[in-house]
Amino acid sequence: MRRQLRMRLAVIVAAGLPAAETQRRPRLLPERLRVDYQREPLGVDAAAPLRFSWALRAEPASSRGLDQGGYRLLVEAAPSGEVLLDTGRVRSARPVAEALALPASAQLQCGATSFRWSVEVWAAEGMPASSGAANSTFGAAPSAGCWRDPEAGARWIGGARLRKDFRLSAAPSAARVHIACPGYCRVTANGALLSQPLGHQTLYERSVLVDTHDATPALRAGANTIGVEVGNGWYGR
């Protein structure tokens, strides 16, 4: 009787080892997600190839020497959840996905456009680690055609100080200011500063960069004012 009891106990303990070992397996997790080197940017150029990148960390922190073996990246339209891009499982040791293009329907947008993206990573072959995932967001600036379309409401401006008064029936759930100027721009909404007066140095005869600012917290129901101060900056030098 004692011999049978010992044999049963030995079988139970041995069978329990794999489960305990699985629970202790480390995880490889992506973090600090970026699009075009920025964290949650509001105005990327959706018509250009995008660069997605992330950092890696092991959990628990004592687990070291884990390398990435592959990833899968998804981009969805927000808030509909429509899948716009799915890389499938890609074998790569680099925590970056470059030259990814969104479909044409997502590139040609004149209004505020938001996207969600997520990445799942796997440890390199032979490394005992579970997969991990993380997600983030980004927004797109209006496509180039919108700046030339008078119905889109965007116009090239001139002068040193400008203001636009308008009324809203309700506080907006999301509002962005897209502005392009060859010098530097300082933008305010109802007196709240949206941008520092910093300019971009480019070949202005070829390209002028678009800055995007979140104006949601500054706007309210009723009367509102957007103010802009512009200067030459590097333009004309």
One Martini backbone bead per residue (centre of mass of N, CA, C, O) as a GRO file, in nm:
protein
  237
    1MET     BB    1   0.058   0.061  -0.022
    2ARG     BB    2   0.300   0.254   0.005
    3ARG     BB    3   0.412   0.209  -0.280
    4GLN     BB    4   0.166   0.318  -0.439
    5LEU     BB    5   0.166   0.606  -0.317
    6ARG     BB    6   0.448   0.690  -0.415
    7MET     BB    7   0.394   0.655  -0.719
    8ARG     BB    8   0.166   0.867  -0.740
    9LEU     BB    9   0.323   1.111  -0.638
   10ALA     BB   10   0.542   1.105  -0.857
   11VAL     BB   11   0.350   1.152  -1.100
   12ILE     BB   12   0.229   1.425  -1.011
   13VAL     BB   13   0.490   1.590  -0.991
   14ALA     BB   14   0.594   1.540  -1.282
   15ALA     BB   15   0.340   1.657  -1.427
   16GLY     BB   16   0.376   1.956  -1.297
   17LEU     BB   17   0.637   2.077  -1.426
   18PRO     BB   18   0.552   2.195  -1.706
   19ALA     BB   19   0.351   2.407  -1.597
   20ALA     BB   20   0.556   2.566  -1.424
   21GLU     BB   21   0.749   2.626  -1.657
   22THR     BB   22   0.547   2.793  -1.829
   23GLN     BB   23   0.497   3.022  -1.616
   24ARG     BB   24   0.822   3.104  -1.629
   25ARG     BB   25   0.813   3.217  -1.895
   26PRO     BB   26   0.919   3.447  -2.084
   27ARG     BB   27   0.869   3.777  -2.229
   28LEU     BB   28   0.831   3.947  -2.542
   29LEU     BB   29   0.816   4.307  -2.563
   30PRO     BB   30   0.671   4.580  -2.694
   31GLU     BB   31   0.783   4.932  -2.711
   32ARG     BB   32   0.789   5.245  -2.801
   33LEU     BB   33   0.608   5.341  -3.030
   34ARG     BB   34   0.670   5.431  -3.386
   35VAL     BB   35   0.620   5.696  -3.635
   36ASP     BB   36   0.851   5.841  -3.792
   37TYR     BB   37   1.001   5.881  -3.497
   38GLN     BB   38   0.711   5.901  -3.355
   39ARG     BB   39   0.484   5.958  -3.092
   40GLU     BB   40   0.180   5.986  -3.181
   41PRO     BB   41   0.120   6.122  -3.442
   42LEU     BB   42  -0.094   6.361  -3.628
   43GLY     BB   43   0.085   6.426  -3.930
   44VAL     BB   44   0.133   6.224  -4.146
   45ASP     BB   45   0.232   6.091  -4.459
   46ALA     BB   46   0.017   5.869  -4.609
   47ALA     BB   47   0.150   5.872  -4.913
   48ALA     BB   48   0.393   5.765  -4.772
   49PRO     BB   49   0.621   5.574  -4.663
   50LEU     BB   50   0.633   5.394  -4.364
   51ARG     BB   51   0.774   5.396  -4.025
   52PHE     BB   52   0.808   5.127  -3.800
   53SER     BB   53   0.873   5.117  -3.440
   54TRP     BB   54   1.053   4.944  -3.165
   55ALA     BB   55   1.093   4.819  -2.854
   56LEU     BB   56   1.256   4.590  -2.620
   57ARG     BB   57   1.132   4.358  -2.364
   58ALA     BB   58   1.163   4.172  -2.075
   59GLU     BB   59   0.949   3.923  -1.901
   60PRO     BB   60   1.126   3.947  -1.682
   61ALA     BB   61   1.403   4.148  -1.628
   62SER     BB   62   1.597   3.892  -1.577
   63SER     BB   63   1.553   3.842  -1.876
   64ARG     BB   64   1.812   3.759  -2.095
   65GLY     BB   65   1.894   3.735  -2.440
   66LEU     BB   66   1.654   3.829  -2.611
   67ASP     BB   67   1.538   3.774  -2.941
   68GLN     BB   68   1.413   3.858  -3.234
   69GLY     BB   69   1.225   3.667  -3.496
   70GLY     BB   70   0.940   3.831  -3.519
   71TYR     BB   71   0.647   3.983  -3.693
   72ARG     BB   72   0.324   4.164  -3.658
   73LEU     BB   73   0.140   4.409  -3.854
   74LEU     BB   74  -0.123   4.651  -3.776
   75VAL     BB   75  -0.371   4.854  -3.957
   76GLU     BB   76  -0.631   5.080  -3.848
   77ALA     BB   77  -0.920   5.228  -3.856
   78ALA     BB   78  -1.051   5.522  -3.697
   79PRO     BB   79  -1.317   5.358  -3.538
   80SER     BB   80  -1.393   5.105  -3.731
   81GLY     BB   81  -1.149   4.871  -3.774
   82GLU     BB   82  -1.031   4.870  -4.043
   83VAL     BB   83  -0.820   4.685  -4.232
   84LEU     BB   84  -0.525   4.815  -4.406
   85LEU     BB   85  -0.283   4.643  -4.262
   86ASP     BB   86  -0.105   4.318  -4.319
   87THR     BB   87   0.199   4.146  -4.290
   88GLY     BB   88   0.220   3.928  -4.128
   89ARG     BB   89   0.463   3.701  -4.084
   90VAL     BB   90   0.789   3.823  -3.999
   91ARG     BB   91   1.122   3.765  -4.053
   92SER     BB   92   1.292   3.938  -3.781
   93ALA     BB   93   1.545   4.112  -3.577
   94ARG     BB   94   1.410   4.385  -3.631
   95PRO     BB   95   1.245   4.675  -3.475
   96VAL     BB   96   1.131   4.712  -3.790
   97ALA     BB   97   0.910   4.879  -4.043
   98GLU     BB   98   0.954   4.948  -4.379
   99ALA     BB   99   0.791   5.073  -4.646
  100LEU     BB  100   0.483   5.122  -4.572
  101ALA     BB  101   0.168   5.106  -4.738
  102LEU     BB  102  -0.117   5.253  -4.779
  103PRO     BB  103  -0.404   5.272  -4.900
  104ALA     BB  104  -0.557   5.494  -5.105
  105SER     BB  105  -0.804   5.551  -4.914
  106ALA     BB  106  -0.595   5.661  -4.680
  107GLN     BB  107  -0.440   5.893  -4.843
  108LEU     BB  108  -0.719   6.045  -4.948
  109GLN     BB  109  -0.745   6.295  -4.712
  110CYS     BB  110  -0.904   6.596  -4.563
  111GLY     BB  111  -0.954   6.506  -4.295
  112ALA     BB  112  -0.955   6.370  -4.001
  113THR     BB  113  -0.708   6.111  -3.938
  114SER     BB  114  -0.719   5.783  -3.788
  115PHE     BB  115  -0.498   5.537  -3.627
  116ARG     BB  116  -0.431   5.196  -3.563
  117TRP     BB  117  -0.154   5.011  -3.409
  118SER     BB  118   0.011   4.685  -3.420
  119VAL     BB  119   0.245   4.459  -3.244
  120GLU     BB  120   0.392   4.136  -3.284
  121VAL     BB  121   0.624   3.928  -3.107
  122TRP     BB  122   0.905   3.704  -3.147
  123ALA     BB  123   1.118   3.483  -3.065
  124ALA     BB  124   1.377   3.329  -3.129
  125GLU     BB  125   1.485   3.045  -3.224
  126GLY     BB  126   1.515   2.853  -2.918
  127MET     BB  127   1.359   3.057  -2.739
  128PRO     BB  128   1.199   3.059  -2.417
  129ALA     BB  129   0.932   3.252  -2.537
  130SER     BB  130   0.678   3.462  -2.534
  131SER     BB  131   0.459   3.651  -2.679
  132GLY     BB  132   0.404   4.003  -2.777
  133ALA     BB  133   0.202   4.312  -2.740
  134ALA     BB  134   0.119   4.633  -2.905
  135ASN     BB  135  -0.024   4.973  -2.907
  136SER     BB  136  -0.125   5.253  -3.124
  137THR     BB  137  -0.116   5.590  -3.270
  138PHE     BB  138  -0.222   5.788  -3.566
  139GLY     BB  139  -0.199   6.064  -3.791
  140ALA     BB  140  -0.316   6.253  -4.078
  141ALA     BB  141  -0.260   6.455  -4.318
  142PRO     BB  142  -0.354   6.620  -4.564
  143SER     BB  143  -0.359   6.594  -4.874
  144ALA     BB  144  -0.234   6.773  -5.132
  145GLY     BB  145  -0.513   6.834  -5.274
  146CYS     BB  146  -0.647   6.999  -5.037
  147TRP     BB  147  -0.476   7.271  -5.069
  148ARG     BB  148  -0.629   7.325  -5.368
  149ASP     BB  149  -0.914   7.301  -5.234
  150PRO     BB  150  -1.164   7.525  -5.159
  151GLU     BB  151  -1.366   7.313  -5.018
  152ALA     BB  152  -1.160   7.232  -4.776
  153GLY     BB  153  -1.056   7.520  -4.627
  154ALA     BB  154  -0.768   7.553  -4.745
  155ARG     BB  155  -0.521   7.821  -4.719
  156TRP     BB  156  -0.306   8.035  -4.823
  157ILE     BB  157  -0.097   8.259  -4.634
  158GLY     BB  158  -0.048   8.601  -4.522
  159GLY     BB  159   0.145   8.771  -4.312
  160ALA     BB  160   0.188   8.824  -3.963
  161ARG     BB  161  -0.128   8.851  -3.871
  162LEU     BB  162  -0.388   8.617  -3.786
  163ARG     BB  163  -0.753   8.554  -3.797
  164LYS     BB  164  -1.024   8.323  -3.691
  165ASP     BB  165  -1.368   8.336  -3.676
  166PHE     BB  166  -1.591   8.107  -3.497
  167ARG     BB  167  -1.857   7.863  -3.470
  168LEU     BB  168  -1.994   7.626  -3.232
  169SER     BB  169  -2.242   7.402  -3.130
  170ALA     BB  170  -1.998   7.224  -3.014
  171ALA     BB  171  -1.780   7.046  -2.870
  172PRO     BB  172  -1.521   6.883  -2.986
  173SER     BB  173  -1.384   6.559  -3.017
  174ALA     BB  174  -1.204   6.668  -3.270
  175ALA     BB  175  -0.908   6.884  -3.336
  176ARG     BB  176  -0.721   7.025  -3.611
  177VAL     BB  177  -0.415   7.191  -3.711
  178HIS     BB  178  -0.314   7.278  -4.038
  179ILE     BB  179   0.021   7.398  -4.126
  180ALA     BB  180   0.187   7.603  -4.384
  181CYS     BB  181   0.525   7.744  -4.375
  182PRO     BB  182   0.837   7.879  -4.478
  183GLY     BB  183   0.883   7.964  -4.199
  184TYR     BB  184   0.722   8.064  -3.914
  185CYS     BB  185   0.486   7.943  -3.656
  186ARG     BB  186   0.213   8.075  -3.449
  187VAL     BB  187  -0.036   7.899  -3.263
  188THR     BB  188  -0.378   7.974  -3.169
  189ALA     BB  189  -0.653   7.891  -2.927
  190ASN     BB  190  -0.806   8.098  -2.742
  191GLY     BB  191  -0.490   8.173  -2.645
  192ALA     BB  192  -0.377   7.896  -2.687
  193LEU     BB  193  -0.087   7.732  -2.725
  194LEU     BB  194   0.011   7.507  -2.998
  195SER     BB  195   0.291   7.651  -3.086
  196GLN     BB  196   0.607   7.694  -3.160
  197PRO     BB  197   0.835   7.926  -3.320
  198LEU     BB  198   0.912   7.690  -3.547
  199GLY     BB  199   1.107   7.602  -3.814
  200HIS     BB  200   1.185   7.489  -4.147
  201GLN     BB  201   1.453   7.341  -4.334
  202THR     BB  202   1.409   7.388  -4.678
  203LEU     BB  203   1.325   7.358  -5.013
  204TYR     BB  204   1.083   7.579  -5.084
  205GLU     BB  205   1.050   7.531  -5.402
  206ARG     BB  206   0.965   7.214  -5.331
  207SER     BB  207   0.903   7.233  -5.005
  208VAL     BB  208   0.642   7.223  -4.745
  209LEU     BB  209   0.573   7.178  -4.429
  210VAL     BB  210   0.344   7.008  -4.210
  211ASP     BB  211   0.163   7.107  -3.931
  212THR     BB  212   0.024   6.941  -3.636
  213HIS     BB  213  -0.252   7.028  -3.412
  214ASP     BB  214  -0.412   7.006  -3.103
  215ALA     BB  215  -0.745   7.172  -3.043
  216THR     BB  216  -0.953   7.041  -2.852
  217PRO     BB  217  -0.913   7.180  -2.559
  218ALA     BB  218  -0.960   7.491  -2.681
  219LEU     BB  219  -1.240   7.424  -2.770
  220ARG     BB  220  -1.585   7.548  -2.804
  221ALA     BB  221  -1.884   7.643  -2.751
  222GLY     BB  222  -1.917   7.885  -2.985
  223ALA     BB  223  -1.680   8.109  -2.969
  224ASN     BB  224  -1.385   8.128  -3.189
  225THR     BB  225  -1.010   8.143  -3.214
  226ILE     BB  226  -0.764   8.168  -3.468
  227GLY     BB  227  -0.410   8.219  -3.445
  228VAL     BB  228  -0.144   8.382  -3.651
  229GLU     BB  229   0.214   8.381  -3.662
  230VAL     BB  230   0.456   8.511  -3.891
  231GLY     BB  231   0.781   8.431  -4.041
  232ASN     BB  232   1.069   8.392  -4.217
  233GLY     BB  233   1.324   8.280  -4.112
  234TRP     BB  234   1.473   8.088  -4.360
  235TYR     BB  235   1.324   8.251  -4.548
  236GLY     BB  236   1.530   8.419  -4.792
  237ARG     BB  237   1.845   8.312  -4.725
   0.00000   0.00000   0.00000
